[in-house]
Amino acid sequence: MKELNNKVAVITGGNSGIGYATAKKLKEAGANVIITGRRKDAVEKAAAELGVTGLVADQSKLADIEHLVRQVGEEFGKIDILMVNAGITKFSTIEDAEQSQFDEIMNVNFKGAYFTLSRFIPLLNEGASVVMLSSTSATISPQSASVYAASKSAINAVVKIAALELAPRKIRVNAVSPGPVATEIMNKIGLDEALENQLIQSIPAGRMGKAEEVASMVHYLASEEASFLTGANFLVDGGQSI
């Protein structure tokens, strides 16, 4: 018997990268998976490939989040797994920072993630598992990524408080912090051979991570095997943050 049979899982930003790999992993484990994203064509394509439900929602907009929660509640009732994964990465030194970029990153990575968790709490079953996608950037303090790192540091703080607030319902809340992973988001920030080599030099394991490796950690945290884990941050980074 598959360990996630009859479980309902919601994954934001599930149409590509780590979210897509996690949706695939949870579906293979028997879960009924719902993925979300803000690009309708990408969500529909990914949902068809994975054999899961795809719903369009922009995590930076509270109205979209609340509409998503209503949709999921009406179609699926309660949920057992929530992975708050959607996020964006942009770079700037602190000196050159623009308010528009600051707001864009924080609206998706922190405010959007925060209210996704907030609004889904009433739909979480007792014993549910919540996974917030953080980043090693919150640990290693990369230059030119101050806003991104701050958004993920804020997520780490919320994870601990949410773990305490939801403990009476036996709901576990954890963060997963990937290091450099070869995904679509890396291409968006201009990953080339020189940047890849530079990143690899910072990783003791000597290579980029794979989306499937992060998905395996999320799968574990979603399972009963992780029933004694809450309020923790799991670094999946090949040792980069050491």
Buried (B, 14 or more C-beta within 10 A) or exposed (E): EEEBEEBBBBBBBBBBBBBBBBBBBBBEBBBBBBBBBBEEEBBBBBBEEBEBBBBBBBBBBBEBBBBBBEBBBEEBEEBBBBBBBBBBBBBBEEEEEEEEBBEBBBBBBBBBBBBBBBBBBEBBBEEBBBBBBBBBBBBBEBEBBBBBBBBBBBBBEBBBEBBEEBEEEEBBBBBBBBBBBBBEBBEEEEBEEEEBEEBBEBBEEEEBBBBBBBBBBBBBBBBEEBEEBBBBBBBBBBEBBE
